[in-house]
Amino acid sequence: MKKGIFPSCYNPPISFFYYLLQHQEVIIDLHENFVKQTYRNRCQILSPNGLQNLSIPIVKVKSKRETIKTAIAYIEKWQKMHWRSLEAAYRSSPYFEYYEDLFYPVFMERKYEFLYELNQELLLLLIKTIGIETKITFSENYLKIYDNAIDYRDKMSSKQPFSLNFEKYIQVFSDRHEFIPNLSILDLLFNEGPNTINYLRRN
């Protein structure tokens, strides 16, 4: 079976995990150039006011830099802001309180120098929580083309056309907003809980 090549993403979209389940082994590319305005440093949730982007501020540099060298900026209390946004969006969901203690320390008790460190901790936590058994490794260098692999690095952007036909599930605020597919995996996890893995497998 071919390996999957993925970028390092922040609370990745549902499609990330759908594709991940198609592989026994996945490589997270830490040495690609950081791409702005993608899921590498942002995720999308459904807030009381509709679609909301949560973006991690990045230390600005004049030249291109690898993901592994991309530093997080702390000019604002973005971790606290993100956690409060998640609470506002999902406190009333069926499973937020069930998983709250797993994610609270990441946002409110720890500080990460580099983006990949935060993304890596969240990814491994999410995979364990969901029950995904795919083997995850992290690249030691950048290769433009991987032999015997499927490359998903260009797919992880909200600007890319979304072609997967995910079935609907009940989202918080569905009484005032249309169903939005392919939000952050947190939207699915907080609404579907242990059923998340089954949802990913049957789509």
C-alpha contacts under 8 A as a table, 3 or more apart, distances in Angstrom:
res1	aa1	res2	aa2	distance
1	M	23	H	7.02
1	M	24	Q	7.28
2	K	23	H	6.87
2	K	148	N	5.36
2	K	149	A	4.87
2	K	150	I	6.69
3	K	23	H	5.97
3	K	24	Q	7.02
3	K	25	E	5.31
3	K	26	V	5.51
3	K	27	I	7.29
3	K	148	N	6.72
3	K	149	A	4.57
3	K	150	I	6.29
4	G	20	L	7.01
4	G	23	H	6.25
4	G	25	E	6.64
4	G	26	V	4.62
4	G	27	I	6.17
4	G	149	A	5.54
4	G	150	I	4.94
4	G	151	D	6.07
4	G	152	Y	7.09
5	I	26	V	5.92
5	I	27	I	4.97
5	I	28	I	6.05
5	I	29	D	6.81
5	I	149	A	6.77
5	I	150	I	6.08
5	I	151	D	4.76
5	I	152	Y	5.74
5	I	153	R	6.67
6	F	26	V	7.22
6	F	27	I	6.22
6	F	28	I	4.91
6	F	29	D	6.06
6	F	151	D	6.66
6	F	152	Y	5.24
6	F	153	R	5.05
7	P	28	I	5.48
7	P	29	D	5.18
7	P	30	L	7.06
7	P	32	E	7.83
7	P	40	R	6.99
7	P	152	Y	7.46
7	P	153	R	5.16
7	P	156	M	7.48
8	S	28	I	5.90
8	S	29	D	6.46
8	S	30	L	6.52
8	S	40	R	5.76
8	S	67	T	7.66
8	S	116	Y	6.37
8	S	119	N	6.31
8	S	120	Q	7.26
9	C	12	P	5.34
9	C	39	Y	5.34
9	C	40	R	3.97
9	C	41	N	6.32
9	C	42	R	7.65
9	C	119	N	5.84
9	C	156	M	7.94
10	Y	39	Y	6.10
10	Y	40	R	5.54
10	Y	41	N	5.32
10	Y	42	R	5.74
10	Y	43	C	6.17
10	Y	118	L	7.71
10	Y	119	N	5.12
10	Y	122	L	7.52
10	Y	123	L	7.97
11	N	42	R	7.70
11	N	43	C	6.03
11	N	119	N	7.14
11	N	122	L	6.68
11	N	123	L	7.05
11	N	184	S	5.89
11	N	185	I	6.50
11	N	186	L	6.98
12	P	16	F	6.05
12	P	17	F	7.70
12	P	39	Y	6.50
12	P	43	C	6.53
12	P	123	L	7.96
12	P	184	S	5.44
12	P	185	I	6.04
13	P	16	F	5.49
13	P	17	F	7.32
13	P	39	Y	7.70
13	P	43	C	7.09
13	P	44	Q	7.66
13	P	182	N	5.57
13	P	183	L	5.25
13	P	184	S	4.05
13	P	185	I	5.19
14	I	17	F	5.49
14	I	18	Y	6.32
14	I	182	N	5.03
14	I	183	L	6.19
14	I	184	S	5.89
14	I	185	I	4.78
14	I	188	L	7.50
14	I	200	L	7.96
15	S	18	Y	4.84
15	S	19	Y	6.08
15	S	164	L	7.82
15	S	182	N	6.15
16	F	19	Y	5.41
16	F	20	L	6.07
16	F	156	M	7.43
17	F	20	L	4.72
17	F	21	L	6.14
17	F	185	I	7.77
17	F	200	L	7.30
18	Y	21	L	5.42
18	Y	22	Q	7.02
18	Y	200	L	5.49
18	Y	201	R	7.27
18	Y	203	N	7.88
19	Y	22	Q	5.32
19	Y	23	H	7.48
20	L	23	H	5.76
20	L	26	V	6.91
20	L	134	T	7.23
21	L	24	Q	7.41
21	L	132	I	7.28
21	L	134	T	6.68
21	L	200	L	7.89
21	L	201	R	7.55
23	H	26	V	6.58
23	H	134	T	6.58
24	Q	133	E	7.72
24	Q	134	T	4.88
24	Q	135	K	6.10
25	E	134	T	5.50
25	E	135	K	4.58
25	E	136	I	6.05
25	E	137	T	7.70
26	V	134	T	6.97
26	V	135	K	6.14
26	V	136	I	5.10
26	V	137	T	6.33
27	I	136	I	6.03
27	I	137	T	4.92
27	I	138	F	5.46
27	I	139	S	6.30
28	I	136	I	7.30
28	I	137	T	6.26
28	I	138	F	4.80
28	I	139	S	6.07
29	D	32	E	6.14
29	D	138	F	6.22
29	D	139	S	5.16
29	D	141	N	7.95
29	D	142	Y	7.13
30	L	66	E	7.06
30	L	67	T	5.28
30	L	68	I	5.15
30	L	116	Y	7.18
30	L	138	F	6.66
30	L	139	S	5.86
30	L	140	E	7.43
30	L	141	N	7.57
30	L	142	Y	7.73
31	H	66	E	5.06
31	H	67	T	5.64
31	H	68	I	5.98
31	H	139	S	7.03
31	H	140	E	7.30
31	H	141	N	5.61
31	H	142	Y	5.00
32	E	66	E	5.37
32	E	67	T	6.01
32	E	142	Y	5.90
33	N	64	K	6.44
33	N	65	R	5.48
33	N	66	E	4.28
33	N	67	T	5.82
34	F	40	R	7.69
34	F	64	K	7.27
34	F	65	R	6.08
34	F	66	E	5.45
34	F	67	T	4.79
34	F	70	T	7.14
35	V	38	T	6.45
35	V	40	R	7.23
36	K	40	R	7.68
36	K	41	N	7.84
37	Q	40	R	7.82
37	Q	41	N	7.55
37	Q	42	R	7.41
37	Q	157	S	7.39
38	T	41	N	6.60
38	T	42	R	6.48
38	T	156	M	6.44
38	T	157	S	4.44
38	T	158	S	6.48
38	T	159	K	7.87
39	Y	42	R	4.78
39	Y	43	C	5.72
39	Y	156	M	5.77
39	Y	157	S	5.52
39	Y	158	S	7.19
40	R	156	M	7.67
41	N	55	S	5.90
41	N	56	I	5.35
41	N	57	P	7.84
41	N	115	L	7.36
42	R	53	N	6.66
42	R	54	L	5.38
42	R	55	S	4.21
42	R	56	I	6.10
43	C	53	N	5.81
43	C	54	L	5.37
43	C	55	S	6.69
43	C	183	L	7.49
43	C	184	S	5.75
44	Q	51	L	6.77
44	Q	52	Q	5.61
44	Q	53	N	4.65
44	Q	54	L	6.20
44	Q	183	L	5.33
44	Q	184	S	5.41
45	I	51	L	5.99
45	I	52	Q	5.37
45	I	53	N	6.59
45	I	54	L	7.65
45	I	86	L	7.90
45	I	89	A	7.55
45	I	183	L	5.72
45	I	184	S	5.95
45	I	186	L	7.83
45	I	187	D	6.37
46	L	49	N	7.77
46	L	50	G	5.41
46	L	51	L	4.82
46	L	52	Q	6.01
46	L	89	A	6.33
46	L	172	V	7.56
46	L	173	F	7.98
46	L	180	I	7.84
46	L	183	L	7.56
46	L	187	D	7.35
47	S	50	G	4.99
47	S	51	L	6.04
47	S	52	Q	6.04
47	S	85	S	7.50
47	S	88	A	6.95
47	S	89	A	4.61
47	S	173	F	7.80
48	P	88	A	7.39
48	P	89	A	6.20
48	P	173	F	6.37
49	N	52	Q	7.89
50	G	177	H	6.61
54	L	82	H	6.44
56	I	72	I	7.14
56	I	73	A	7.90
56	I	78	W	6.85
57	P	72	I	6.06
57	P	73	A	5.29
57	P	74	Y	7.34
57	P	78	W	7.62
58	I	70	T	7.07
58	I	71	A	5.96
58	I	72	I	4.63
58	I	73	A	4.95
59	V	70	T	7.27
59	V	71	A	5.52
59	V	72	I	5.66
59	V	73	A	4.88
61	V	64	K	7.45
61	V	65	R	7.93
65	R	69	K	6.27
65	R	70	T	6.56
66	E	69	K	5.31
66	E	70	T	6.44
67	T	70	T	5.10
67	T	115	L	7.44
67	T	116	Y	6.67
68	I	114	F	7.07
68	I	115	L	7.41
68	I	116	Y	5.88
69	K	114	F	6.76
70	T	114	F	5.73
70	T	115	L	5.92
70	T	116	Y	7.56
71	A	113	E	5.78
71	A	114	F	4.25
71	A	115	L	5.78
72	I	112	Y	7.26
72	I	113	E	5.85
72	I	114	F	5.49
72	I	115	L	5.72
73	A	76	E	7.82
74	Y	77	K	6.47
74	Y	78	W	7.28
77	K	80	K	5.62
77	K	81	M	6.37
78	W	81	M	4.86
78	W	82	H	5.98
79	Q	82	H	5.15
79	Q	83	W	6.19
79	Q	107	F	5.12
79	Q	108	M	6.55
80	K	83	W	5.18
80	K	84	R	6.14
80	K	107	F	6.63
80	K	108	M	6.35
81	M	84	R	5.23
81	M	85	S	6.17
82	H	85	S	5.02
82	H	86	L	6.21
82	H	107	F	7.62
83	W	86	L	5.04
83	W	87	E	6.18
83	W	104	Y	7.59
83	W	107	F	6.26
83	W	108	M	7.61
84	R	87	E	4.99
84	R	88	A	6.13
85	S	88	A	5.10
85	S	89	A	6.11
86	L	89	A	5.05
86	L	90	Y	5.82
86	L	91	R	7.53
87	E	90	Y	5.32
87	E	91	R	4.89
88	A	91	R	6.04
89	A	92	S	7.70
89	A	172	V	7.34
90	Y	93	S	4.94
90	Y	96	F	6.04
90	Y	172	V	6.90
90	Y	187	D	7.80
90	Y	190	F	6.79
91	R	96	F	5.78
91	R	97	E	7.11
92	S	96	F	7.35
92	S	172	V	7.35
93	S	96	F	5.79
93	S	171	Q	7.96
93	S	172	V	6.11
93	S	190	F	6.07
93	S	191	N	5.61
94	P	97	E	7.81
94	P	190	F	6.49
94	P	191	N	5.64
94	P	192	E	7.44
94	P	193	G	7.65
95	Y	98	Y	4.96
95	Y	99	Y	6.49
95	Y	189	L	7.38
95	Y	190	F	4.69
95	Y	191	N	6.03
95	Y	192	E	7.18
95	Y	193	G	5.65
96	F	99	Y	5.47
96	F	100	E	5.66
96	F	190	F	4.99
96	F	191	N	7.73
97	E	100	E	4.90
97	E	101	D	7.64
98	Y	101	D	7.61
99	Y	102	L	5.52
99	Y	103	F	6.91
99	Y	190	F	7.64
100	E	103	F	5.56
100	E	104	Y	5.90
101	D	104	Y	5.40
101	D	105	P	7.25
102	L	105	P	6.93
102	L	106	V	7.97
103	F	106	V	5.47
103	F	107	F	6.82
104	Y	107	F	5.48
104	Y	108	M	5.83
104	Y	109	E	7.48
105	P	108	M	5.16
105	P	109	E	4.67
105	P	110	R	6.29
106	V	109	E	6.13
106	V	110	R	5.54
106	V	111	K	7.91
106	V	118	L	7.92
106	V	122	L	7.80
107	F	110	R	6.52
112	Y	115	L	7.10
112	Y	117	E	6.36
112	Y	118	L	6.04
113	E	117	E	7.48
114	F	117	E	5.56
114	F	118	L	7.09
115	L	118	L	5.46
115	L	119	N	6.26
116	Y	119	N	4.96
116	Y	120	Q	5.75
117	E	120	Q	5.18
117	E	121	E	6.26
118	L	121	E	5.30
118	L	122	L	6.25
119	N	122	L	5.22
119	N	123	L	5.98
120	Q	123	L	5.12
120	Q	124	L	6.19
121	E	124	L	5.43
121	E	125	L	6.13
122	L	125	L	5.04
122	L	126	L	6.00
123	L	126	L	5.10
123	L	127	I	6.11
124	L	127	I	5.17
124	L	128	K	6.18
125	L	128	K	5.28
125	L	129	T	6.06
126	L	129	T	5.03
126	L	130	I	5.96
127	I	130	I	5.31
127	I	131	G	5.96
127	I	132	I	5.16
127	I	133	E	7.58
128	K	131	G	5.16
128	K	132	I	6.34
128	K	133	E	7.99
129	T	132	I	7.97
130	I	189	L	7.80
130	I	194	P	6.78
130	I	196	T	6.46
130	I	197	I	5.89
131	G	197	I	6.74
132	I	197	I	7.32
139	S	142	Y	7.20
143	L	146	Y	6.34
146	Y	149	A	5.71
146	Y	150	I	7.95
146	Y	151	D	7.90
151	D	154	D	7.65
152	Y	155	K	5.28
152	Y	156	M	7.01
153	R	156	M	6.02
154	D	157	S	7.15
155	K	160	Q	6.41
156	M	160	Q	7.55
157	S	160	Q	5.52
158	S	161	P	7.69
165	N	203	N	7.43
166	F	181	P	6.77
166	F	182	N	7.82
166	F	203	N	5.78
167	E	203	N	6.87
168	K	179	F	6.91
168	K	181	P	7.49
169	Y	192	E	7.90
170	I	174	S	6.79
170	I	179	F	8.00
170	I	191	N	7.01
171	Q	174	S	5.39
171	Q	179	F	7.06
171	Q	187	D	7.58
171	Q	191	N	6.39
172	V	175	D	7.99
172	V	191	N	7.52
173	F	176	R	5.55
173	F	177	H	6.09
174	S	177	H	5.05
174	S	178	E	6.27
174	S	179	F	6.64
180	I	183	L	6.91
182	N	185	I	7.79
183	L	186	L	7.88
183	L	187	D	6.35
183	L	188	L	7.82
184	S	187	D	5.65
184	S	188	L	7.40
185	I	188	L	5.25
185	I	189	L	6.11
186	L	189	L	4.90
186	L	190	F	5.86
187	D	190	F	5.49
187	D	191	N	6.21
188	L	191	N	5.24
188	L	192	E	5.64
188	L	193	G	7.42
188	L	196	T	6.49
189	L	192	E	5.28
189	L	193	G	4.82
189	L	194	P	7.56
189	L	196	T	5.84
190	F	193	G	5.66
192	E	195	N	5.35
192	E	196	T	5.53
193	G	196	T	5.72
194	P	197	I	6.86
195	N	198	N	5.28
195	N	199	Y	6.28
196	T	199	Y	5.10
196	T	200	L	6.32
197	I	200	L	5.21
197	I	201	R	6.27
198	N	201	R	5.10
198	N	202	R	6.21
199	Y	202	R	5.48
199	Y	203	N	6.42
200	L	203	N	5.66
